[in-house]
Amino acid sequence: MTSNPVLETIYARRSIRSYSDKEVSDDDIKQLIDAGFHAANGVNAQKLRFAVVTNKEKLKEYSDRGKVLYLQYMKEAGFENPRLEENLKNSGYNIFFDAPAAIFVFGAPGILTAVEDAGLAMANMMLLARSRKMGTCWIGLAAGLGNDKGFLKDLNVPEDHKFLATLILGYPKIELERSKRPEPTILNWVR
């Protein structure tokens, strides 16, 4: 363990998939987005845009649509994972894990480093949330929603924006222990 609060937050962060019913305040969500927006970004373009959903019925609707789209994606890619397919076909399975809030990240036209910018923004938001005793999870299964015109229209996302990432957040039902990981592999160290 270390006494550095930044490292403590990094090491304590976990992907949370079980949330209490406690709502996340609008102010907390705005601060998370601000932290995400202040992440490093390619050529300082500042092209990330955000949409927030705190309506549980809408999140369930988007989950159902996202599951169908992800199943299509898996089929087209020739990717087989029976357990995942079973979950995605289960009407009770919610890809957002009944979290009280979701932040959807988009790239505006002219974004040159979309993947990098979104990744850094997501990391900032996850770490700030953890420092405030909130839990988060990056939801890759929501990727298909970027091709769902109804979803994009609901969120008022311009057609020229690129869907990049989804972060769910809320207060964990239980506190998870620190993840145990091996030492990182350093392939080479040129001196």
Z-matrix of the N, CA and C atoms (Angstrom, degrees):
N
C 1 1.457
C 2 1.529 1 110.41
N 3 1.300 2 113.57 1 159.42
C 4 1.455 3 119.78 2 -179.06
C 5 1.518 4 109.36 3 -129.36
N 6 1.308 5 116.57 4 161.03
C 7 1.462 6 119.75 5 177.55
C 8 1.528 7 111.19 6 -97.81
N 9 1.311 8 117.44 7 6.00
C 10 1.456 9 121.41 8 178.64
C 11 1.532 10 108.79 9 -80.40
N 12 1.349 11 118.65 10 118.37
C 13 1.476 12 120.19 11 -175.86
C 14 1.533 13 113.41 12 -63.77
N 15 1.315 14 118.00 13 -29.71
C 16 1.467 15 119.75 14 178.25
C 17 1.528 16 109.38 15 -67.94
N 18 1.333 17 116.64 16 -47.25
C 19 1.463 18 119.61 17 178.23
C 20 1.521 19 111.35 18 -63.74
N 21 1.320 20 117.62 19 -38.81
C 22 1.468 21 120.76 20 177.53
C 23 1.525 22 110.34 21 -58.55
N 24 1.330 23 117.49 22 -42.92
C 25 1.460 24 121.57 23 178.90
C 26 1.519 25 110.80 24 -66.05
N 27 1.314 26 116.94 25 -43.68
C 28 1.472 27 120.87 26 178.69
C 29 1.523 28 110.45 27 -60.15
N 30 1.323 29 117.08 28 -48.03
C 31 1.460 30 120.59 29 -176.51
C 32 1.532 31 112.34 30 -70.83
N 33 1.316 32 117.97 31 -25.91
C 34 1.470 33 121.27 32 -178.40
C 35 1.532 34 112.70 33 -87.09
N 36 1.329 35 118.16 34 -15.50
C 37 1.463 36 120.47 35 -177.71
C 38 1.521 37 110.27 36 -65.92
N 39 1.314 38 115.60 37 133.78
C 40 1.463 39 122.34 38 178.10
C 41 1.526 40 108.25 39 -137.25
N 42 1.316 41 116.74 40 156.96
C 43 1.465 42 120.78 41 172.58
C 44 1.520 43 107.87 42 -80.06
N 45 1.320 44 115.91 43 119.70
C 46 1.469 45 122.01 44 -175.26
C 47 1.526 46 109.46 45 -102.19
N 48 1.328 47 114.92 46 131.09
C 49 1.464 48 121.12 47 -178.95
C 50 1.526 49 112.56 48 -125.56
N 51 1.323 50 117.04 49 15.26
C 52 1.466 51 121.81 50 178.75
C 53 1.531 52 107.61 51 -144.44
N 54 1.340 53 115.39 52 115.82
C 55 1.464 54 121.07 53 -171.98
C 56 1.519 55 112.37 54 -118.56
N 57 1.321 56 115.34 55 148.87
C 58 1.458 57 120.72 56 172.61
C 59 1.533 58 108.13 57 -76.65
N 60 1.297 59 116.56 58 173.57
C 61 1.469 60 121.21 59 179.55
C 62 1.525 61 112.57 60 -81.46
N 63 1.315 62 117.74 61 -5.08
C 64 1.467 63 121.56 62 -178.90
C 65 1.525 64 110.13 63 -61.72
N 66 1.323 65 115.64 64 127.67
C 67 1.469 66 120.79 65 179.79
C 68 1.523 67 110.98 66 -76.28
N 69 1.316 68 114.77 67 153.48
C 70 1.460 69 121.89 68 173.34
C 71 1.521 70 106.69 69 -94.82
N 72 1.318 71 116.43 70 131.97
C 73 1.465 72 119.48 71 -176.59
C 74 1.533 73 111.25 72 -69.35
N 75 1.320 74 115.30 73 152.58
C 76 1.469 75 120.72 74 175.80
C 77 1.524 76 110.34 75 -57.42
N 78 1.328 77 116.27 76 -39.70
C 79 1.461 78 120.52 77 -179.01
C 80 1.528 79 110.94 78 -63.49
N 81 1.338 80 117.48 79 -42.29
C 82 1.458 81 120.03 80 177.72
C 83 1.527 82 110.93 81 -63.21
N 84 1.333 83 117.02 82 -41.85
C 85 1.464 84 120.48 83 179.01
C 86 1.531 85 110.37 84 -62.82
N 87 1.320 86 117.03 85 -43.95
C 88 1.466 87 120.61 86 178.81
C 89 1.531 88 111.05 87 -61.62
N 90 1.338 89 117.57 88 -39.17
C 91 1.463 90 120.34 89 179.16
C 92 1.528 91 111.17 90 -67.95
N 93 1.342 92 117.06 91 -37.26
C 94 1.459 93 119.68 92 176.56
C 95 1.529 94 110.36 93 -62.75
N 96 1.328 95 115.93 94 -45.22
C 97 1.466 96 120.02 95 179.06
C 98 1.526 97 110.49 96 -62.03
N 99 1.316 98 116.16 97 -41.87
C 100 1.465 99 119.84 98 178.58
C 101 1.527 100 110.50 99 -61.00
N 102 1.334 101 116.51 100 -41.77
C 103 1.466 102 120.26 101 177.43
C 104 1.528 103 110.27 102 -63.42
N 105 1.333 104 117.01 103 -40.06
C 106 1.457 105 120.61 104 177.23
C 107 1.516 106 111.89 105 -64.14
N 108 1.319 107 116.03 106 -42.37
C 109 1.455 108 120.98 107 -178.35
C 110 1.530 109 111.79 108 -67.87
N 111 1.327 110 116.29 109 -26.16
C 112 1.460 111 120.33 110 -179.97
C 113 1.529 112 113.38 111 -86.83
N 114 1.320 113 117.05 112 6.04
C 115 1.472 114 119.85 113 175.49
C 116 1.526 115 108.95 114 -68.74
N 117 1.307 116 115.38 115 157.90
C 118 1.469 117 119.75 116 174.28
C 119 1.527 118 108.36 117 -57.68
N 120 1.329 119 116.07 118 145.77
C 121 1.465 120 120.00 119 178.36
C 122 1.517 121 109.49 120 -148.42
N 123 1.336 122 114.23 121 150.09
C 124 1.452 123 120.79 122 -174.82
C 125 1.514 124 113.83 123 -56.21
N 126 1.302 125 116.81 124 130.28
C 127 1.468 126 126.94 125 -179.12
C 128 1.529 127 112.58 126 47.19
N 129 1.326 128 116.05 127 27.49
C 130 1.468 129 122.73 128 179.90
C 131 1.534 130 111.81 129 51.32
N 132 1.332 131 116.20 130 37.11
C 133 1.470 132 120.89 131 -176.26
C 134 1.526 133 112.93 132 -71.03
N 135 1.330 134 117.77 133 -28.08
C 136 1.466 135 122.55 134 179.27
C 137 1.526 136 111.41 135 53.14
N 138 1.338 137 116.23 136 51.17
C 139 1.462 138 122.12 137 -174.61
C 140 1.532 139 113.77 138 -101.46
N 141 1.327 140 119.03 139 7.20
C 142 1.460 141 119.64 140 178.39
C 143 1.527 142 110.47 141 -77.92
N 144 1.320 143 115.12 142 142.81
C 145 1.462 144 122.73 143 177.23
C 146 1.534 145 107.21 144 -131.34
N 147 1.321 146 117.06 145 154.32
C 148 1.455 147 121.33 146 -172.90
C 149 1.520 148 111.31 147 -132.44
N 150 1.311 149 115.81 148 147.81
C 151 1.466 150 122.42 149 172.85
C 152 1.522 151 106.32 150 -133.42
N 153 1.328 152 116.24 151 142.24
C 154 1.463 153 122.02 152 -175.73
C 155 1.517 154 109.28 153 -120.77
N 156 1.341 155 115.67 154 138.42
C 157 1.463 156 121.03 155 173.19
C 158 1.524 157 107.52 156 -128.69
N 159 1.335 158 115.41 157 122.67
C 160 1.462 159 121.21 158 176.02
C 161 1.524 160 111.04 159 -118.69
N 162 1.301 161 116.91 160 3.82
C 163 1.460 162 122.60 161 179.07
C 164 1.531 163 108.34 162 -86.64
N 165 1.335 164 116.89 163 112.82
C 166 1.470 165 120.70 164 -174.81
C 167 1.520 166 112.83 165 -63.22
N 168 1.340 167 117.66 166 -35.18
C 169 1.467 168 119.90 167 178.97
C 170 1.532 169 110.42 168 -65.62
N 171 1.331 170 116.04 169 -41.06
C 172 1.465 171 119.88 170 178.13
C 173 1.528 172 110.40 171 -66.31
N 174 1.327 173 117.21 172 -40.44
C 175 1.461 174 119.56 173 178.60
C 176 1.528 175 110.50 174 -63.13
N 177 1.328 176 117.75 175 -38.15
C 178 1.469 177 120.59 176 177.42
C 179 1.528 178 109.84 177 -65.71
N 180 1.330 179 116.90 178 -42.23
C 181 1.474 180 121.19 179 177.20
C 182 1.531 181 110.29 180 -60.09
N 183 1.341 182 116.88 181 -45.92
C 184 1.466 183 120.49 182 -179.83
C 185 1.530 184 110.80 183 -66.80
N 186 1.315 185 116.64 184 -34.15
C 187 1.463 186 120.17 185 176.12
C 188 1.531 187 109.87 186 -61.72
N 189 1.325 188 116.29 187 -47.33
C 190 1.470 189 120.00 188 -179.33
C 191 1.524 190 111.28 189 -60.92
N 192 1.323 191 116.69 190 -42.09
C 193 1.461 192 120.30 191 179.10
C 194 1.521 193 111.13 192 -68.99
N 195 1.323 194 116.03 193 -39.90
C 196 1.459 195 120.88 194 179.78
C 197 1.520 196 112.05 195 -64.89
N 198 1.337 197 117.52 196 -35.64
C 199 1.469 198 120.68 197 179.41
C 200 1.523 199 110.59 198 -63.60
N 201 1.326 200 116.73 199 -44.48
C 202 1.470 201 121.05 200 179.56
C 203 1.527 202 109.78 201 -61.64
N 204 1.320 203 116.51 202 -45.50
C 205 1.463 204 121.10 203 -178.95
C 206 1.525 205 111.78 204 -65.56
N 207 1.336 206 117.58 205 -37.31
C 208 1.463 207 119.48 206 179.87
C 209 1.527 208 110.71 207 -70.91
N 210 1.327 209 117.14 208 -36.51
C 211 1.469 210 119.95 209 175.64
C 212 1.532 211 110.45 210 -61.44
N 213 1.339 212 116.48 211 -40.94
C 214 1.479 213 121.07 212 176.67
C 215 1.519 214 110.32 213 -61.28
N 216 1.316 215 115.61 214 -45.20
C 217 1.466 216 121.49 215 -179.52
C 218 1.530 217 110.24 216 -60.09
N 219 1.334 218 116.96 217 -45.48
C 220 1.458 219 121.22 218 179.57
C 221 1.527 220 110.84 219 -60.31
N 222 1.326 221 115.88 220 -43.20
C 223 1.467 222 120.66 221 -178.86
C 224 1.530 223 110.23 222 -64.04
N 225 1.340 224 116.40 223 -47.29
C 226 1.460 225 120.84 224 -179.16
C 227 1.532 226 111.97 225 -63.76
N 228 1.340 227 116.39 226 -32.94
C 229 1.462 228 120.66 227 -179.24
C 230 1.525 229 112.27 228 -84.10
N 231 1.331 230 117.03 229 -8.24
C 232 1.458 231 120.17 230 -177.65
C 233 1.516 232 112.87 231 70.74
N 234 1.329 233 115.93 232 23.75
C 235 1.461 234 121.84 233 -178.88
C 236 1.515 235 109.43 234 -91.23
N 237 1.318 236 116.32 235 126.30
C 238 1.462 237 120.62 236 -179.81
C 239 1.513 238 110.73 237 -116.13
N 240 1.324 239 115.17 238 127.97
C 241 1.457 240 122.56 239 175.00
C 242 1.525 241 105.84 240 -150.70
N 243 1.338 242 117.89 241 91.88
C 244 1.464 243 121.53 242 -174.80
C 245 1.528 244 114.33 243 -54.63
N 246 1.320 245 117.16 244 -39.97
C 247 1.478 246 119.52 245 -179.95
C 248 1.523 247 111.16 246 -64.45
N 249 1.325 248 116.45 247 -44.87
C 250 1.461 249 120.27 248 178.84
C 251 1.524 250 110.15 249 -65.15
N 252 1.311 251 117.39 250 -43.80
C 253 1.470 252 120.75 251 178.33
C 254 1.527 253 110.95 252 -58.43
N 255 1.323 254 115.96 253 -41.95
C 256 1.469 255 119.82 254 178.69
C 257 1.523 256 110.76 255 -61.46
N 258 1.332 257 116.93 256 -44.61
C 259 1.469 258 120.61 257 177.71
C 260 1.528 259 111.17 258 -61.08
N 261 1.322 260 116.47 259 -46.35
C 262 1.460 261 120.45 260 -176.64
C 263 1.528 262 112.40 261 -66.52
N 264 1.317 263 117.56 262 -25.35
C 265 1.465 264 121.59 263 178.08
C 266 1.533 265 112.32 264 -87.60
N 267 1.316 266 116.51 265 -9.54
C 268 1.467 267 122.01 266 -179.02
C 269 1.527 268 109.36 267 -81.65
N 270 1.335 269 117.18 268 119.35
C 271 1.469 270 121.04 269 -177.33
C 272 1.528 271 112.35 270 -63.25
N 273 1.313 272 118.17 271 -23.31
C 274 1.459 273 121.05 272 -179.79
C 275 1.519 274 114.33 273 -86.35
N 276 1.327 275 116.53 274 -9.40
C 277 1.464 276 120.38 275 -178.74
C 278 1.521 277 110.06 276 -81.53
N 279 1.320 278 116.67 277 125.94
C 280 1.459 279 122.42 278 -178.89
C 281 1.528 280 108.06 279 -113.30
N 282 1.323 281 117.21 280 116.93
C 283 1.466 282 120.00 281 -178.35
C 284 1.531 283 112.21 282 -64.79
N 285 1.331 284 116.66 283 -15.47
C 286 1.468 285 120.94 284 177.76
C 287 1.528 286 112.02 285 -99.16
N 288 1.335 287 117.10 286 5.37
C 289 1.458 288 123.32 287 173.64
C 290 1.531 289 113.60 288 52.58
N 291 1.332 290 116.07 289 33.67
C 292 1.475 291 121.63 290 178.23
C 293 1.524 292 112.80 291 56.26
N 294 1.315 293 116.88 292 27.93
C 295 1.468 294 120.72 293 176.51
C 296 1.529 295 108.78 294 -65.63
N 297 1.315 296 117.35 295 150.05
C 298 1.460 297 119.69 296 -179.64
C 299 1.532 298 114.71 297 -75.30
N 300 1.331 299 117.50 298 -12.08
C 301 1.467 300 119.10 299 -178.16
C 302 1.525 301 110.86 300 -153.35
N 303 1.328 302 114.57 301 151.33
C 304 1.463 303 121.42 302 173.90
C 305 1.519 304 108.68 303 -137.93
N 306 1.317 305 115.23 304 139.40
C 307 1.461 306 122.06 305 174.97
C 308 1.523 307 106.58 306 -114.22
N 309 1.330 308 115.94 307 123.68
C 310 1.463 309 122.56 308 178.61
C 311 1.525 310 107.50 309 -103.66
N 312 1.326 311 115.90 310 132.03
C 313 1.467 312 121.42 311 -175.30
C 314 1.526 313 109.13 312 -109.95
N 315 1.328 314 115.24 313 133.08
C 316 1.464 315 122.82 314 -178.25
C 317 1.527 316 109.65 315 -129.05
N 318 1.323 317 115.10 316 156.73
C 319 1.459 318 121.08 317 174.75
C 320 1.517 319 109.56 318 -110.34
N 321 1.319 320 116.23 319 129.28
C 322 1.464 321 121.43 320 177.39
C 323 1.527 322 109.04 321 -77.56
N 324 1.339 323 117.31 322 162.44
C 325 1.470 324 119.81 323 178.81
C 326 1.528 325 111.27 324 -53.07
N 327 1.316 326 115.01 325 142.47
C 328 1.454 327 120.54 326 179.00
C 329 1.519 328 113.83 327 91.73
N 330 1.323 329 117.79 328 0.77
C 331 1.466 330 119.29 329 178.03
C 332 1.528 331 108.08 330 -71.48
N 333 1.319 332 116.81 331 123.86
C 334 1.463 333 121.25 332 -175.64
C 335 1.520 334 112.62 333 -96.06
N 336 1.316 335 116.36 334 -29.54
C 337 1.461 336 121.37 335 -176.33
C 338 1.524 337 109.08 336 -124.12
N 339 1.313 338 116.10 337 59.44
C 340 1.462 339 122.06 338 -172.92
C 341 1.521 340 112.79 339 -58.71
N 342 1.321 341 117.21 340 -49.06
C 343 1.468 342 120.78 341 -177.19
C 344 1.525 343 110.29 342 -62.91
N 345 1.311 344 116.35 343 -46.50
C 346 1.458 345 120.87 344 -178.84
C 347 1.526 346 111.09 345 -64.81
N 348 1.334 347 116.47 346 -46.06
C 349 1.461 348 120.49 347 -178.49
C 350 1.528 349 111.07 348 -62.00
N 351 1.338 350 116.73 349 -44.56
C 352 1.466 351 120.13 350 179.99
C 353 1.521 352 110.36 351 -65.58
N 354 1.319 353 117.60 352 -41.74
C 355 1.461 354 120.94 353 179.81
C 356 1.523 355 112.55 354 -60.90
N 357 1.321 356 116.02 355 -43.75
C 358 1.460 357 119.88 356 178.97
C 359 1.526 358 111.40 357 -67.34
N 360 1.323 359 116.75 358 -39.98
C 361 1.470 360 120.32 359 178.06
C 362 1.525 361 110.55 360 -63.79
N 363 1.333 362 115.70 361 -44.35
C 364 1.466 363 119.43 362 179.52
C 365 1.528 364 110.48 363 -61.34
N 366 1.327 365 117.45 364 -42.02
C 367 1.461 366 120.40 365 179.62
C 368 1.526 367 110.98 366 -61.79
N 369 1.323 368 116.87 367 -45.26
C 370 1.469 369 119.47 368 178.30
C 371 1.524 370 111.01 369 -59.05
N 372 1.338 371 116.63 370 -45.02
C 373 1.467 372 119.85 371 -178.57
C 374 1.528 373 110.88 372 -65.35
N 375 1.331 374 117.55 373 -41.32
C 376 1.463 375 120.79 374 -179.92
C 377 1.528 376 111.13 375 -64.20
N 378 1.314 377 116.57 376 -41.93
C 379 1.462 378 119.29 377 -178.44
C 380 1.526 379 112.01 378 -70.86
N 381 1.322 380 118.07 379 -40.10
C 382 1.461 381 119.44 380 176.39
C 383 1.529 382 109.91 381 -63.19
N 384 1.331 383 116.80 382 -43.33
C 385 1.465 384 119.84 383 178.64
C 386 1.526 385 110.05 384 -58.84
N 387 1.322 386 117.22 385 -46.35
C 388 1.467 387 120.69 386 -179.75
C 389 1.517 388 110.76 387 -60.14
N 390 1.327 389 117.22 388 -40.60
C 391 1.469 390 120.37 389 -179.10
C 392 1.524 391 111.55 390 -65.35
N 393 1.325 392 116.43 391 -16.77
C 394 1.470 393 122.13 392 178.96
C 395 1.527 394 112.25 393 -107.84
N 396 1.321 395 115.38 394 19.26
C 397 1.473 396 122.58 395 176.78
C 398 1.516 397 113.56 396 66.81
N 399 1.339 398 116.91 397 20.64
C 400 1.459 399 121.00 398 174.31
C 401 1.521 400 108.91 399 -97.65
N 402 1.322 401 115.26 400 159.74
C 403 1.443 402 120.79 401 176.36
C 404 1.517 403 110.06 402 -112.27
N 405 1.324 404 115.73 403 155.36
C 406 1.463 405 121.99 404 179.58
C 407 1.518 406 109.90 405 -142.34
N 408 1.321 407 114.97 406 164.70
C 409 1.462 408 120.70 407 171.91
C 410 1.526 409 108.01 408 -155.72
N 411 1.316 410 116.42 409 132.47
C 412 1.462 411 122.52 410 175.61
C 413 1.523 412 106.05 411 -79.23
N 414 1.322 413 117.33 412 123.52
C 415 1.462 414 121.62 413 -174.77
C 416 1.527 415 110.55 414 -104.08
N 417 1.312 416 116.44 415 92.29
C 418 1.459 417 121.71 416 177.88
C 419 1.517 418 112.59 417 -67.85
N 420 1.347 419 117.42 418 -26.56
C 421 1.469 420 120.43 419 -179.65
C 422 1.527 421 112.81 420 -66.98
N 423 1.326 422 117.75 421 -10.42
C 424 1.468 423 121.44 422 178.34
C 425 1.523 424 112.05 423 -85.18
N 426 1.327 425 118.27 424 -1.72
C 427 1.475 426 122.12 425 -172.86
C 428 1.521 427 112.98 426 -54.40
N 429 1.320 428 118.12 427 -37.98
C 430 1.458 429 121.06 428 -178.39
C 431 1.512 430 114.16 429 -62.97
N 432 1.326 431 117.22 430 -21.62
C 433 1.465 432 119.92 431 179.86
C 434 1.526 433 112.09 432 -62.84
N 435 1.319 434 116.80 433 -20.21
C 436 1.462 435 119.73 434 176.54
C 437 1.519 436 112.72 435 -65.02
N 438 1.340 437 116.86 436 -16.69
C 439 1.469 438 121.77 437 177.66
C 440 1.527 439 112.35 438 -104.15
N 441 1.315 440 117.17 439 6.35
C 442 1.464 441 122.69 440 -177.63
C 443 1.532 442 108.84 441 -97.62
N 444 1.320 443 116.09 442 101.43
C 445 1.470 444 120.42 443 -176.20
C 446 1.526 445 112.76 444 -59.51
N 447 1.330 446 117.45 445 -34.66
C 448 1.460 447 120.87 446 178.29
C 449 1.520 448 111.77 447 -65.52
N 450 1.319 449 115.84 448 -42.51
C 451 1.467 450 121.03 449 177.58
C 452 1.530 451 109.91 450 -61.47
N 453 1.324 452 116.58 451 -48.45
C 454 1.462 453 120.57 452 -178.98
C 455 1.523 454 111.46 453 -63.00
N 456 1.328 455 116.42 454 -37.86
C 457 1.470 456 120.10 455 177.88
C 458 1.522 457 110.66 456 -67.14
N 459 1.345 458 116.71 457 -42.76
C 460 1.475 459 120.60 458 177.28
C 461 1.525 460 111.00 459 -54.59
N 462 1.329 461 116.31 460 -40.04
C 463 1.463 462 120.98 461 -176.53
C 464 1.524 463 113.21 462 -89.42
N 465 1.338 464 116.70 463 2.88
C 466 1.459 465 121.65 464 178.23
C 467 1.530 466 111.86 465 61.61
N 468 1.328 467 115.22 466 38.24
C 469 1.467 468 120.73 467 -179.70
C 470 1.526 469 108.80 468 -90.04
N 471 1.323 470 117.94 469 123.70
C 472 1.465 471 120.09 470 177.92
C 473 1.536 472 111.09 471 -59.43
N 474 1.323 473 115.80 472 147.85
C 475 1.471 474 121.53 473 -176.97
C 476 1.520 475 113.24 474 -60.67
N 477 1.324 476 117.79 475 -25.67
C 478 1.462 477 120.17 476 -177.13
C 479 1.537 478 113.40 477 -87.73
N 480 1.347 479 116.96 478 6.39
C 481 1.463 480 120.79 479 178.34
C 482 1.526 481 110.59 480 -91.83
N 483 1.322 482 115.61 481 149.41
C 484 1.464 483 121.97 482 -177.96
C 485 1.528 484 109.56 483 -106.68
N 486 1.336 485 116.05 484 127.58
C 487 1.462 486 121.29 485 176.16
C 488 1.526 487 109.17 486 -70.87
N 489 1.350 488 117.27 487 130.94
C 490 1.455 489 120.24 488 -174.55
C 491 1.528 490 114.68 489 -121.03
N 492 1.332 491 118.28 490 -41.27
C 493 1.465 492 118.74 491 -173.07
C 494 1.521 493 111.37 492 -165.01
N 495 1.331 494 114.66 493 160.85
C 496 1.466 495 121.89 494 177.34
C 497 1.516 496 109.28 495 -132.82
N 498 1.315 497 116.12 496 130.78
C 499 1.464 498 122.02 497 177.12
C 500 1.526 499 108.30 498 -121.96
N 501 1.344 500 116.27 499 123.22
C 502 1.463 501 118.62 500 171.58
C 503 1.514 502 107.89 501 -96.21
N 504 1.335 503 115.77 502 154.40
C 505 1.449 504 119.29 503 179.99
C 506 1.509 505 111.73 504 -152.84
N 507 1.302 506 113.94 505 156.97
C 508 1.449 507 122.22 506 178.93
C 509 1.518 508 108.77 507 171.57
N 510 1.323 509 114.69 508 -166.53
C 511 1.460 510 120.13 509 179.26
C 512 1.524 511 108.74 510 -100.96
N 513 1.331 512 117.31 511 125.16
C 514 1.466 513 120.38 512 -176.35
C 515 1.530 514 112.06 513 -61.91
N 516 1.338 515 115.39 514 144.32
C 517 1.468 516 119.99 515 173.70
C 518 1.522 517 110.22 516 -68.14
N 519 1.328 518 116.06 517 -37.84
C 520 1.464 519 120.71 518 178.08
C 521 1.523 520 108.60 519 -134.79
N 522 1.305 521 114.96 520 152.84
C 523 1.461 522 120.54 521 177.97
C 524 1.528 523 108.09 522 -86.85
N 525 1.312 524 116.78 523 123.54
C 526 1.456 525 121.27 524 179.59
C 527 1.523 526 110.18 525 -87.08
N 528 1.316 527 115.67 526 147.57
C 529 1.462 528 120.34 527 176.73
C 530 1.522 529 109.75 528 -70.65
N 531 1.304 530 114.05 529 159.94
C 532 1.465 531 120.33 530 176.57
C 533 1.523 532 109.16 531 -58.74
N 534 1.298 533 115.77 532 136.31
C 535 1.463 534 122.45 533 178.68
C 536 1.527 535 110.00 534 -66.42
N 537 1.314 536 115.61 535 135.72
C 538 1.468 537 119.93 536 177.16
C 539 1.524 538 108.26 537 -95.14
N 540 1.303 539 115.95 538 121.22
C 541 1.456 540 121.32 539 -179.32
C 542 1.520 541 109.85 540 -129.50
N 543 1.324 542 115.95 541 151.69
C 544 1.465 543 118.22 542 176.13
C 545 1.528 544 110.23 543 -73.40
N 546 1.298 545 115.34 544 170.58
C 547 1.463 546 119.96 545 174.64
C 548 1.528 547 108.33 546 -62.76
N 549 1.331 548 118.27 547 143.95
C 550 1.462 549 119.54 548 178.05
C 551 1.528 550 111.35 549 -65.87
N 552 1.315 551 115.76 550 149.11
C 553 1.456 552 121.54 551 177.81
C 554 1.526 553 108.84 552 -88.81
N 555 1.289 554 115.91 553 119.61
C 556 1.468 555 121.26 554 175.92
C 557 1.525 556 105.67 555 -102.84
N 558 1.311 557 117.46 556 111.30
C 559 1.457 558 121.92 557 -175.14
C 560 1.533 559 112.46 558 -68.59
N 561 1.310 560 116.58 559 -33.77
C 562 1.448 561 119.49 560 -177.61
C 563 1.499 562 108.58 561 -162.80
N 564 1.291 563 116.37 562 156.59
C 565 1.471 564 122.26 563 176.48
C 566 1.522 565 105.90 564 -141.89
N 567 1.297 566 116.67 565 96.60
C 568 1.454 567 121.28 566 -176.15
C 569 1.521 568 108.86 567 -84.03
N 570 1.329 569 114.76 568 124.30
C 571 1.476 570 119.28 569 -179.42
C 572 1.512 571 109.50 570 -116.72
